[in-house]
């Protein structure tokens, strides 16, 4: 089921042909199982996206609430990562842009700390659930970890911060964040196009 979290939520055309006939090599029982797996995978994705949406909306509200405070602000986000449905019809990447906009307008920077710390590699025999090829389980876990961490990475990068990952030393991680924020540049930008259309403009700084 987790393998389809980062994949499109539409049913693959190989599961059922256009005329409703069972494809060669796939009996009705297997077809029903495929449909059930797809249904459950869609439910898993929907739950993950609801969690992500609530998280990003909360961060957005916090950042916008900091706008009345003077000076540069730091926002520490401690999370084990979350998905945004990248590549699906329910993609939530627009919320990431909204958070980046809130940070810019509030003069705030988001520093993200991966709460998972050091994670073991390989299959975990303690994980319960239906039988699954250990190699497949490991690939699914790796994909989920990369996808959720990519969101944290982008959130920090787009606001001028950084992501602390792969460490159980939270003190050292916080130290890196504070050291990174000791010196910074404040740059003003006035676009040649004064039209306030709400669109993002790409800026290259040399």
TITORMAR-662477 format. One line per field, with one value per residue (C-alpha): residue in one letter; z, x, y negated; residue number from 0. Coordinates in Angstrom, 3 decimals. Each point is the difference from the previous one (the first is absolute). Layout:
% TITORMAR-662477
resn = (a, ...)
up = (Z, ...)
east = (X, ...)
north = (Y, ...)
resi = (NUM, ...)
//
This chain:
% TITORMAR-662477
resn = (x, x, x, x, x, x, x, x, x, x, x, x, x, x, x, x, x, x, x, x, x, x, x, x, x, x, x, x, x, x, x, x, x, x, x, x, x, x, x, x, x, x, x, x, x, x, x, x, x, x, x, x, x, x, x, x, x, x, x, x, x, x, x, x, x, x, x, x, x, x, x, x, x, x, x, x, x, x, x, x, x, x, x, x, x, x, x, x, x, x, x, x, x, x, x, x, x, x, x, x, x, x, x, x, x, x, x, x, x, x, x, x, x, x, x, x, x, x, x, x, x, x, x, x, x, x, x, x, x, x, x, x, x, x, x, x, x, x, x, x, x, x, x, x, x, x, x, x, x, x, x, x, x, x, x, x, x, x, x, x, x, x, x, x, x, x, x, x, x, x, x, x, x, x, x, x, x, x, x, x, x, x, x, x, x, x, x, x, x, x, x, x, x, x, x, x, x, x, x, x, x, x, x, x, x, x)
up = (0.000, 0.928, -3.378, -1.717, 2.323, -2.285, -3.186, -1.942, 1.583, -3.220, -0.660, -2.384, -3.397, 0.280, 2.858, -2.144, -3.755, -1.649, -0.786, 3.607, -0.831, 2.289, -1.473, -0.780, 3.071, 2.480, 1.346, 1.512, 3.539, -0.743, -1.721, 3.066, 2.228, -2.222, 0.249, 3.779, 0.281, -2.154, 2.137, 3.227, -1.486, -0.993, 3.562, 1.402, -2.319, 0.901, 3.712, -0.498, -2.041, 2.643, 2.618, -2.265, -0.759, 3.697, 0.707, -2.766, 0.828, 3.629, -1.021, -2.362, 2.803, 2.396, -2.541, -0.878, 3.707, 0.337, -2.500, 2.719, 1.853, -0.947, -1.356, -1.414, 1.413, 0.161, -0.147, 1.083, -1.506, 1.577, -2.105, -1.377, -3.388, -1.896, -3.519, -2.385, -2.643, -2.576, -3.424, 0.972, -0.675, 3.687, 0.031, 2.839, -1.175, -0.290, 3.788, 0.079, -2.168, 2.344, 3.001, -1.827, -0.769, 3.658, 1.137, -2.489, 1.013, 3.710, -0.201, 1.397, -0.777, 0.519, 1.328, -0.182, 2.271, -1.147, 3.155, -1.284, 0.622, -1.127, -1.562, -0.475, -3.474, -1.134, 0.812, 3.498, 1.256, 2.739, -2.523, -0.028, -2.971, -3.060, -1.461, -2.313, -1.769, 2.355, -2.939, -1.049, 3.553, 0.221, -3.307, 1.054, 3.333, -1.751, -2.487, 2.740, 2.003, -3.009, -0.975, 3.500, 0.581, -3.343, 1.277, 3.116, -2.137, -2.376, 2.816, 1.643, -3.228, -1.417, 3.160, 0.344, 2.687, 0.042, 0.887, 2.716, -0.712, 0.778, 3.551, 3.483, 1.512, 0.141, 1.860, -2.821, -2.498, 1.820, 0.171, -3.786, -0.400, 2.358, -1.658, -3.414, 1.140, 1.598, -3.209, -2.858, -2.775, -0.452, -3.669, -1.404, -3.391, -2.108, -3.104, -3.333, -0.492, 2.646, -0.717, 3.181, -1.588, 2.885, -2.178, 1.078, -1.842, -0.323, 1.169, -0.602, 2.417, -0.890)
east = (0.000, 2.647, 1.669, -2.828, 0.034, 2.281, -1.587, -3.047, -3.244, -1.610, -0.406, 2.583, -1.475, 1.432, -2.358, -3.107, -0.421, -2.368, -2.608, -0.093, 1.613, 2.580, 3.508, 2.080, 1.797, -2.276, -2.985, -3.079, 1.271, 3.297, -1.806, -2.202, 3.073, 1.686, -3.039, -0.118, 3.715, -0.490, -2.937, 1.969, 3.046, -2.176, -1.340, 3.554, 1.021, -3.083, 0.771, 3.636, -1.016, -2.495, 2.747, 2.398, -2.585, -0.703, 3.737, 0.735, -3.039, 1.187, 3.545, -1.431, -2.095, 2.951, 2.212, -2.626, -0.558, 3.675, -0.308, -0.786, 3.245, 3.098, 3.213, 0.842, -1.914, 0.897, -2.581, 1.074, -2.031, 0.614, -1.631, 0.547, -1.113, -3.255, -1.265, -1.554, -1.279, 2.567, -1.010, -3.605, -3.256, -0.112, 3.419, 0.514, 3.208, -1.878, -0.094, 3.808, 0.084, -2.487, 2.206, 3.039, -1.994, -1.022, 3.618, 1.160, -2.665, 0.665, 3.790, 0.165, 2.123, -1.066, 2.561, -1.112, 1.208, -0.665, -1.377, 0.787, 3.697, 2.127, -2.212, 1.121, 0.270, -1.364, -3.249, -1.463, -1.194, -2.038, -2.355, -3.299, -2.300, -0.547, 2.894, 2.159, 3.271, 2.685, 1.645, -3.285, -0.761, 3.431, -0.466, -3.443, 1.343, 2.898, -2.336, -2.326, 2.967, 1.422, -3.357, -0.835, 3.525, -0.064, -2.953, 1.914, 3.041, -2.010, -1.830, 3.285, 1.823, -2.784, -0.072, 3.775, 0.516, 1.453, -0.962, 1.859, -0.219, 1.566, 1.022, -1.185, 1.930, -2.758, 2.257, 2.518, -2.830, -1.312, 3.557, 0.286, -3.204, 1.128, 3.415, -1.638, -2.169, 2.799, 0.748, -2.352, -0.565, -3.137, -0.606, -2.798, -1.518, -2.259, -1.397, 0.002, -3.539, -2.021, -3.205, -1.206, -1.242, 0.978, 2.370, 3.456, 3.013, 3.302, 2.967, 3.640, 2.509, 3.710)
north = (0.000, -2.599, 0.556, -1.881, -3.023, -1.987, 1.330, -1.246, 1.131, 1.164, 3.700, 1.378, 0.927, 3.500, 0.846, -0.074, -0.207, -2.471, 2.657, 1.269, 3.322, 1.508, -0.495, 3.048, 1.330, -1.833, 1.932, -1.703, 0.567, -1.700, -2.849, -0.539, 0.067, -2.595, -2.257, 0.360, -0.773, -3.093, -1.124, 0.397, -1.734, -2.958, -0.176, 0.046, -2.822, -2.050, 0.351, -1.001, -3.037, -1.146, 0.183, -1.914, -2.657, -0.608, -0.198, -2.492, -2.149, -0.151, -0.982, -2.621, -1.480, -0.103, -1.747, -2.596, -0.609, -0.936, -2.847, -2.560, 0.731, -2.021, 1.487, 3.383, 2.973, 3.690, 2.770, 3.501, 2.839, 3.407, 2.711, 3.478, -1.304, 0.041, 0.602, -2.522, 2.410, -1.035, 1.267, 0.798, -1.791, -0.998, -1.675, -2.502, -1.680, -3.298, -0.089, 0.073, -3.119, -1.672, 0.739, -1.400, -3.145, -0.335, 0.337, -2.630, -2.505, 0.568, -0.104, 3.530, 3.053, 3.612, 2.461, 3.623, 2.797, 3.571, 1.626, 3.506, -0.486, 2.909, 2.634, 3.612, 1.459, 3.326, 1.754, -0.174, 3.374, -1.692, -1.635, 1.833, 0.334, 2.151, 1.945, -2.093, 0.552, -1.453, -1.720, -1.594, -1.116, -1.610, -1.847, -1.225, -1.257, -1.744, -1.682, -1.237, -1.323, -1.846, -1.525, -1.235, -1.322, -1.819, -2.048, -1.047, -0.806, -2.180, -1.772, -0.970, -0.848, -2.198, -2.113, -0.352, 2.630, 3.491, 3.560, 1.895, 3.731, 3.365, -0.834, 0.920, -2.920, -2.601, -2.428, -0.020, -0.433, -3.047, -1.323, 0.222, -1.972, -2.747, -0.208, -0.254, -2.902, -2.048, -1.883, -0.803, -2.510, -2.053, -0.737, -2.153, 0.670, -2.196, 1.740, -1.779, 1.302, -1.853, 1.933, 1.719, 3.210, 2.299, 2.002, 1.173, -1.426, 1.816, -2.077, 0.871, -1.522, -0.082)
resi = (0, 1, 2, 3, 4, 5, 6, 7, 8, 9, 10, 11, 12, 13, 14, 15, 16, 17, 18, 19, 20, 21, 22, 23, 24, 25, 26, 27, 28, 29, 30, 31, 32, 33, 34, 35, 36, 37, 38, 39, 40, 41, 42, 43, 44, 45, 46, 47, 48, 49, 50, 51, 52, 53, 54, 55, 56, 57, 58, 59, 60, 61, 62, 63, 64, 65, 66, 67, 68, 69, 70, 71, 72, 73, 74, 75, 76, 77, 78, 79, 80, 81, 82, 83, 84, 85, 86, 87, 88, 89, 90, 91, 92, 93, 94, 95, 96, 97, 98, 99, 100, 101, 102, 103, 104, 105, 106, 107, 108, 109, 110, 111, 112, 113, 114, 115, 116, 117, 118, 119, 120, 121, 122, 123, 124, 125, 126, 127, 128, 129, 130, 131, 132, 133, 134, 135, 136, 137, 138, 139, 140, 141, 142, 143, 144, 145, 146, 147, 148, 149, 150, 151, 152, 153, 154, 155, 156, 157, 158, 159, 160, 161, 162, 163, 164, 165, 166, 167, 168, 169, 170, 171, 172, 173, 174, 175, 176, 177, 178, 179, 180, 181, 182, 183, 184, 185, 186, 187, 188, 189, 190, 191, 192, 193, 194, 195, 196, 197, 198, 199, 200, 201, 202, 203, 204, 205)
//
